[in-house]
Amino acid sequence: MIAAGPAAPTMLSLRESGSRREWLRVGGLGALGISLGNLHPALAASDKPTGGGTFGKAKHCIILYLAGGPPQHETFDPKPDAPREVRGQFNPVSTSVPGIQFCELLPRTARLAHRMAVVRSMFTDVNSHSTSGYWMLTGMKHPSAAESLPPSSDDWPSLAAVVGALRPSERSPFSSVALPELIHNNPNITWPGQDGGFMGHTWHPFVFKCNPAAERFEIEGLKLPPELSILRVNERAGLLQQLDEHFLRTSQTEAMAALSRMQQRAVDVVQSTATRAAFDLDREPAAARDRYGRHKFGQSCLLARRLIEAGVRLVQVNWPREPGDTDVGNPLWDTHQKNAARVRDVLCPQFDSAYAALLTDLHERGLLDETLVVAMGEFGRTPKHNGSGGRDHWGHCFSVALAGGGVRGGQVIGASDRHGGYPADRPQRPQDLAATVFHLVGIDPHGFFPDRSGRLRPLQEGGDVMRELA
């Protein structure tokens, strides 16, 4: 099931609600015989935000959100000359770019460094999962450094929501999609900053809680019931439209208008052959699926590529959870214990296969130049290992990798100090990354957009585009 907000008791509060059942009941989608199942709709509102700027080269964007915080030392910023308790047990490896080294745990990625730009001086100075993650996912720093964050009505919209709103897809019913599920760091903390925030549920990305690595994988709701044909769906949709027009004439409410748009989106989803085909991973050759890796993250990255081909504007792939992974030893990049074993045995191999396959696949299909790929976590890990052989939360310096979408590859932006603990050159904040992403996808990073009350809000505050990238 999708993550859902509180139930909507009345039609006037529908737009504020994330309750799928109530939307379906009141809107009459059941009359169409369509069950959206695991789909969380992002609707195109009539008060569509506007953003200037047509300078971006990227037509699409894929955000790989490595929840838990990847260790910079064991990924993109090895420190071979640091003391043993800092550098760890792994060696650097040469990349396809002379003078640039990654950790030896990323051999496939290292061969693609000429297509990548690595920022080694990202920082938040915040060690909280929720707060630092919120900043990275939205480009806006929340005034509180505590774990508790405001209700969604006061949250800033995510990068995915903003791109989906300002640059909606022209070929797909989806503008922004999150795979494979909403992240939460533990059962009691829901990961914030991944929805429409103060723009409202209208702008939530579609969220798919799914396991693309499972056999006979399919998304519930993209398949018509056997007793229904497209013709019958259209007939029911026409009848429902007549009913809606009557209600809209007698009750000109924003909720009713949004509901009508949602009904049309539901019909568009099930009618779209390209959309349904994108989720059919069995159409991929076995060798291609093997290259990505037969795990959740690898198959989610493959699914992201297929969604991009189907016309989706932005896909966010969250590092997935596995059963029981809230215990010690979970596969998230939250390596408080046994850091070396976890990055060696699970984390880096899965990322390396999926990321390298994604960049190569996009390049071979002629899509990389128009698809921005951003790999990031919410922070990095401590320079020194703790007593349990782990690395703890560290927002003072970490790495982010960008490729495609007009990014000039083969370079490193910024630098960390000799222990990888603090920026030594060109420090970059999340709002700088957000401004850069907006710039590359053709959105003016210094523009504004309205919240639900009509108040204009900035896309981000104080961020500067990393001009070295484009």
Summary of the structure (lengths in Angstrom):
residues: 470
radius of gyration: 22.0
end to end distance: 39.7
largest distance: 73.6
contacts: 1689
relative contact order: 0.22
helix: 34%
strand: 14%
